[in-house]
């Protein structure tokens, strides 16, 4: 028996998010955090996830929402 498995699948970094291309949640989270990805299209390009049947797109959006850094708004120019 594998004792390193926490048995809580929703918290498992090895959990497959994209079953078609066998891309794990850990790979997607790392790509979102390290590369600053903010769209499913960017994830598809960087990791391949979501490029098959597209069933994982909703989960990809949730992972983006959870792990992406907020986009900073450009400072408004002060006239005057």
C-alpha positions in Angstrom: 0.0 0.0 0.0 1.3 3.5 -0.9 1.5 5.4 2.4 2.3 8.7 0.6 -1.2 8.8 -0.8 -3.3 11.1 1.3 -6.5 9.4 0.1 -8.1 12.7 -0.4 -8.3 12.9 -4.2 -9.4 16.5 -4.4 -6.1 17.5 -2.6 -3.8 15.2 -4.6 -1.3 17.0 -6.7 -1.0 13.9 -8.9 -4.7 14.0 -9.7 -5.3 14.0 -13.5 -7.2 17.1 -14.6 -6.9 16.4 -18.3 -7.5 12.7 -18.8 -7.1 12.8 -22.6 -3.5 14.1 -22.4 -2.7 12.8 -18.8 -1.9 16.3 -17.4 -1.9 16.5 -13.6 -3.2 19.2 -11.4 0.3 19.9 -10.2 1.6 20.5 -13.7 -1.2 23.0 -14.4 -0.9 24.8 -11.1 2.9 25.2 -11.6 2.3 26.5 -15.1 -0.3 29.0 -13.9 1.9 30.2 -11.0 5.3 30.2 -12.7 4.3 31.3 -16.2 1.5 33.6 -15.1 -1.2 31.9 -17.3 -4.6 33.4 -17.2 -6.7 31.6 -19.8 -7.6 28.1 -20.9 -5.9 28.8 -24.3 -2.6 29.7 -22.5 -2.8 26.5 -20.5 -3.5 24.5 -23.6 -0.4 26.0 -25.3 1.9 25.5 -22.3 0.8 22.1 -21.0 -1.5 20.5 -23.6 -4.3 20.2 -21.1 -7.7 20.9 -22.5 -6.7 20.1 -26.0 -8.6 16.9 -26.3 -12.3 16.4 -25.5 -12.5 19.8 -23.6 -14.3 18.2 -20.5 -11.6 19.7 -18.2 -12.1 23.3 -19.3 -14.3 24.2 -16.3 -11.8 22.8 -13.9 -9.0 24.6 -15.7 -10.9 27.9 -15.2 -11.3 27.1 -11.5 -7.6 26.4 -11.1 -6.8 29.7 -12.9 -9.2 31.6 -10.5 -7.6 29.9 -7.5 -3.9 30.2 -8.4 -3.4 33.0 -10.8 -1.9 36.2 -9.5 -4.3 39.2 -9.8 -3.7 41.4 -12.8 -2.6 44.8 -11.8 -4.5 47.7 -13.3 -2.4 50.2 -15.0 -2.1 53.5 -13.1 -4.3 56.3 -14.5 -2.5 59.3 -15.8 -3.0 62.3 -13.7 -3.6 65.4 -15.7 -3.2 68.7 -14.2 
